[in-house]
C-alpha cells in the first residue's frame, strides 16, 4: 500500500541520514575539542558551520533519492505532490543527519 511505501521511504532516508555522519564524527569531535581547548571558535560557530556545510549534500542526495523513489513507485506525477513529498523527506533526512 502507499502508506507502507511512504513509511519505508521515511525509514530508509532516516537510516541513510544517520549513517552518513558516523564516518566523520570522530574527526569532527577531535577537532571540536582541540578548538575548544585553544579557545579558537565558539561552540555556536562550529555548529553553524557544520550545519551550513551539510545543506548542499542533504538537498542533492535527497533530491536524487526522492526523484527515483517517487516515480518508481508510481505516485501522482504532479509537481505540488512531488515537492510536498520531497520537502517531507528533506526535513526527515535533515533531522536524522543533524541528530545522528
Secondary structure as a PSIPRED ss2 file (coil, helix, strand):
# PSIPRED VFORMAT (PSIPRED V4.0)

   1 X C   1.000  0.000  0.000
   2 X H   0.000  1.000  0.000
   3 X H   0.000  1.000  0.000
   4 X H   0.000  1.000  0.000
   5 X H   0.000  1.000  0.000
   6 X H   0.000  1.000  0.000
   7 X H   0.000  1.000  0.000
   8 X H   0.000  1.000  0.000
   9 X H   0.000  1.000  0.000
  10 X H   0.000  1.000  0.000
  11 X H   0.000  1.000  0.000
  12 X H   0.000  1.000  0.000
  13 X H   0.000  1.000  0.000
  14 X H   0.000  1.000  0.000
  15 X H   0.000  1.000  0.000
  16 X H   0.000  1.000  0.000
  17 X H   0.000  1.000  0.000
  18 X H   0.000  1.000  0.000
  19 X H   0.000  1.000  0.000
  20 X H   0.000  1.000  0.000
  21 X C   1.000  0.000  0.000
  22 X H   0.000  1.000  0.000
  23 X H   0.000  1.000  0.000
  24 X H   0.000  1.000  0.000
  25 X H   0.000  1.000  0.000
  26 X H   0.000  1.000  0.000
  27 X H   0.000  1.000  0.000
  28 X H   0.000  1.000  0.000
  29 X H   0.000  1.000  0.000
  30 X H   0.000  1.000  0.000
  31 X H   0.000  1.000  0.000
  32 X H   0.000  1.000  0.000
  33 X H   0.000  1.000  0.000
  34 X H   0.000  1.000  0.000
  35 X H   0.000  1.000  0.000
  36 X H   0.000  1.000  0.000
  37 X H   0.000  1.000  0.000
  38 X C   1.000  0.000  0.000
  39 X C   1.000  0.000  0.000
  40 X C   1.000  0.000  0.000
  41 X C   1.000  0.000  0.000
  42 X C   1.000  0.000  0.000
  43 X H   0.000  1.000  0.000
  44 X H   0.000  1.000  0.000
  45 X H   0.000  1.000  0.000
  46 X H   0.000  1.000  0.000
  47 X H   0.000  1.000  0.000
  48 X H   0.000  1.000  0.000
  49 X H   0.000  1.000  0.000
  50 X H   0.000  1.000  0.000
  51 X H   0.000  1.000  0.000
  52 X H   0.000  1.000  0.000
  53 X H   0.000  1.000  0.000
  54 X H   0.000  1.000  0.000
  55 X H   0.000  1.000  0.000
  56 X H   0.000  1.000  0.000
  57 X H   0.000  1.000  0.000
  58 X H   0.000  1.000  0.000
  59 X H   0.000  1.000  0.000
  60 X H   0.000  1.000  0.000
  61 X H   0.000  1.000  0.000
  62 X H   0.000  1.000  0.000
  63 X H   0.000  1.000  0.000
  64 X H   0.000  1.000  0.000
  65 X H   0.000  1.000  0.000
  66 X H   0.000  1.000  0.000
  67 X H   0.000  1.000  0.000
  68 X H   0.000  1.000  0.000
  69 X H   0.000  1.000  0.000
  70 X H   0.000  1.000  0.000
  71 X H   0.000  1.000  0.000
  72 X H   0.000  1.000  0.000
  73 X H   0.000  1.000  0.000
  74 X C   1.000  0.000  0.000
  75 X C   1.000  0.000  0.000
  76 X C   1.000  0.000  0.000
  77 X C   1.000  0.000  0.000
  78 X C   1.000  0.000  0.000
  79 X H   0.000  1.000  0.000
  80 X H   0.000  1.000  0.000
  81 X H   0.000  1.000  0.000
  82 X H   0.000  1.000  0.000
  83 X H   0.000  1.000  0.000
  84 X H   0.000  1.000  0.000
  85 X H   0.000  1.000  0.000
  86 X H   0.000  1.000  0.000
  87 X H   0.000  1.000  0.000
  88 X H   0.000  1.000  0.000
  89 X H   0.000  1.000  0.000
  90 X H   0.000  1.000  0.000
  91 X H   0.000  1.000  0.000
  92 X H   0.000  1.000  0.000
  93 X H   0.000  1.000  0.000
  94 X H   0.000  1.000  0.000
  95 X H   0.000  1.000  0.000
  96 X H   0.000  1.000  0.000
  97 X H   0.000  1.000  0.000
  98 X H   0.000  1.000  0.000
  99 X H   0.000  1.000  0.000
 100 X C   1.000  0.000  0.000
